[in-house]
Amino acid sequence: MTYNMSPISIIASTINGNSQGTVENIQNAAVHEGTHLNGVSGQGAAHARSYQIQIEHPTFKNTTPEFKKEIKGAYEEVKAGRL
């Protein structure tokens, strides 16, 4: 799997500009992206399932606090249909 590490990537920086490219964050982001390779939609409310799987994965506990906050926030936004 390849992943875009551009500055707009959530694993490269958060909304507040803090660096988030840790090994743990990258591993957990790969869990999210892997769900799409396995058929979970990346569109609309169905995308919330990818975030749910990501948050429930064992790698999530080792991610940075800022990363956790942003992923949980994105999950809520997608679940509510705002993203």
C-alpha positions as protocol buffer text, in pm:
chain_id: "A"
residue {
  index: 1
  type: MET
  ca { x: 0 y: 0 z: 0 }
}
residue {
  index: 2
  type: THR
  ca { x: 120 y: 352 z: -70 }
}
residue {
  index: 3
  type: TYR
  ca { x: 5 y: 660 z: 117 }
}
residue {
  index: 4
  type: ASN
  ca { x: 28 y: 1028 z: 30 }
}
residue {
  index: 5
  type: MET
  ca { x: 255 y: 1202 z: 281 }
}
residue {
  index: 6
  type: SER
  ca { x: 183 y: 1552 z: 148 }
}
residue {
  index: 7
  type: PRO
  ca { x: 150 y: 1837 z: 400 }
}
residue {
  index: 8
  type: ILE
  ca { x: -229 y: 1821 z: 381 }
}
residue {
  index: 9
  type: SER
  ca { x: -226 y: 1460 z: 496 }
}
residue {
  index: 10
  type: ILE
  ca { x: -371 y: 1415 z: 846 }
}
residue {
  index: 11
  type: ILE
  ca { x: -71 y: 1202 z: 938 }
}
residue {
  index: 12
  type: ALA
  ca { x: 172 y: 1471 z: 824 }
}
residue {
  index: 13
  type: SER
  ca { x: 11 y: 1762 z: 1007 }
}
residue {
  index: 14
  type: THR
  ca { x: -300 y: 1841 z: 1202 }
}
residue {
  index: 15
  type: ILE
  ca { x: -529 y: 2139 z: 1149 }
}
residue {
  index: 16
  type: ASN
  ca { x: -326 y: 2332 z: 1405 }
}
residue {
  index: 17
  type: GLY
  ca { x: -3 y: 2255 z: 1215 }
}
residue {
  index: 18
  type: ASN
  ca { x: 158 y: 2013 z: 1459 }
}
residue {
  index: 19
  type: SER
  ca { x: 368 y: 1738 z: 1305 }
}
residue {
  index: 20
  type: GLN
  ca { x: 193 y: 1402 z: 1330 }
}
residue {
  index: 21
  type: GLY
  ca { x: 410 y: 1176 z: 1112 }
}
residue {
  index: 22
  type: THR
  ca { x: 501 y: 928 z: 1385 }
}
residue {
  index: 23
  type: VAL
  ca { x: 538 y: 557 z: 1311 }
}
residue {
  index: 24
  type: GLU
  ca { x: 233 y: 484 z: 1524 }
}
residue {
  index: 25
  type: ASN
  ca { x: 16 y: 741 z: 1347 }
}
residue {
  index: 26
  type: ILE
  ca { x: 125 y: 611 z: 1008 }
}
residue {
  index: 27
  type: GLN
  ca { x: 50 y: 252 z: 1108 }
}
residue {
  index: 28
  type: ASN
  ca { x: -295 y: 349 z: 1227 }
}
residue {
  index: 29
  type: ALA
  ca { x: -365 y: 559 z: 918 }
}
residue {
  index: 30
  type: ALA
  ca { x: -280 y: 250 z: 712 }
}
residue {
  index: 31
  type: VAL
  ca { x: -555 y: 63 z: 898 }
}
residue {
  index: 32
  type: HIS
  ca { x: -804 y: 327 z: 783 }
}
residue {
  index: 33
  type: GLU
  ca { x: -684 y: 324 z: 423 }
}
residue {
  index: 34
  type: GLY
  ca { x: -680 y: -56 z: 424 }
}
residue {
  index: 35
  type: THR
  ca { x: -1053 y: -62 z: 495 }
}
residue {
  index: 36
  type: HIS
  ca { x: -1110 y: 109 z: 162 }
}
residue {
  index: 37
  type: LEU
  ca { x: -902 y: -155 z: -16 }
}
residue {
  index: 38
  type: ASN
  ca { x: -1129 y: -412 z: 147 }
}
residue {
  index: 39
  type: GLY
  ca { x: -1450 y: -258 z: 20 }
}
residue {
  index: 40
  type: VAL
  ca { x: -1553 y: -3 z: 283 }
}
residue {
  index: 41
  type: SER
  ca { x: -1678 y: 308 z: 105 }
}
residue {
  index: 42
  type: GLY
  ca { x: -1484 y: 630 z: 135 }
}
residue {
  index: 43
  type: GLN
  ca { x: -1792 y: 836 z: 59 }
}
residue {
  index: 44
  type: GLY
  ca { x: -2064 y: 976 z: 280 }
}
residue {
  index: 45
  type: ALA
  ca { x: -2183 y: 826 z: 605 }
}
residue {
  index: 46
  type: ALA
  ca { x: -2049 y: 481 z: 509 }
}
residue {
  index: 47
  type: HIS
  ca { x: -1702 y: 630 z: 552 }
}
residue {
  index: 48
  type: ALA
  ca { x: -1767 y: 641 z: 926 }
}
residue {
  index: 49
  type: ARG
  ca { x: -1711 y: 264 z: 934 }
}
residue {
  index: 50
  type: SER
  ca { x: -1348 y: 317 z: 826 }
}
residue {
  index: 51
  type: TYR
  ca { x: -1296 y: 557 z: 1116 }
}
residue {
  index: 52
  type: GLN
  ca { x: -1469 y: 321 z: 1358 }
}
residue {
  index: 53
  type: ILE
  ca { x: -1240 y: 33 z: 1254 }
}
residue {
  index: 54
  type: GLN
  ca { x: -939 y: 264 z: 1282 }
}
residue {
  index: 55
  type: ILE
  ca { x: -1033 y: 378 z: 1633 }
}
residue {
  index: 56
  type: GLU
  ca { x: -1101 y: 22 z: 1750 }
}
residue {
  index: 57
  type: HIS
  ca { x: -772 y: -114 z: 1608 }
}
residue {
  index: 58
  type: PRO
  ca { x: -499 y: -191 z: 1868 }
}
residue {
  index: 59
  type: THR
  ca { x: -257 y: 55 z: 1701 }
}
residue {
  index: 60
  type: PHE
  ca { x: -482 y: 350 z: 1790 }
}
residue {
  index: 61
  type: LYS
  ca { x: -383 y: 341 z: 2157 }
}
residue {
  index: 62
  type: ASN
  ca { x: -22 y: 426 z: 2064 }
}
residue {
  index: 63
  type: THR
  ca { x: -102 y: 727 z: 1843 }
}
residue {
  index: 64
  type: THR
  ca { x: -39 y: 1084 z: 1958 }
}
residue {
  index: 65
  type: PRO
  ca { x: -309 y: 1269 z: 2152 }
}
residue {
  index: 66
  type: GLU
  ca { x: -352 y: 1523 z: 1870 }
}
residue {
  index: 67
  type: PHE
  ca { x: -394 y: 1244 z: 1615 }
}
residue {
  index: 68
  type: LYS
  ca { x: -655 y: 1072 z: 1834 }
}
residue {
  index: 69
  type: LYS
  ca { x: -845 y: 1399 z: 1870 }
}
residue {
  index: 70
  type: GLU
  ca { x: -847 y: 1464 z: 1495 }
}
residue {
  index: 71
  type: ILE
  ca { x: -948 y: 1108 z: 1404 }
}
residue {
  index: 72
  type: LYS
  ca { x: -1229 y: 1106 z: 1659 }
}
residue {
  index: 73
  type: GLY
  ca { x: -1343 y: 1447 z: 1536 }
}
residue {
  index: 74
  type: ALA
  ca { x: -1338 y: 1331 z: 1173 }
}
residue {
  index: 75
  type: TYR
  ca { x: -1536 y: 1022 z: 1274 }
}
residue {
  index: 76
  type: GLU
  ca { x: -1806 y: 1236 z: 1436 }
}
residue {
  index: 77
  type: GLU
  ca { x: -1822 y: 1471 z: 1136 }
}
residue {
  index: 78
  type: VAL
  ca { x: -1851 y: 1185 z: 887 }
}
residue {
  index: 79
  type: LYS
  ca { x: -2101 y: 998 z: 1104 }
}
residue {
  index: 80
  type: ALA
  ca { x: -2317 y: 1312 z: 1119 }
}
residue {
  index: 81
  type: GLY
  ca { x: -2291 y: 1354 z: 741 }
}
residue {
  index: 82
  type: ARG
  ca { x: -2098 y: 1682 z: 760 }
}
residue {
  index: 83
  type: LEU
  ca { x: -1787 y: 1551 z: 578 }
}
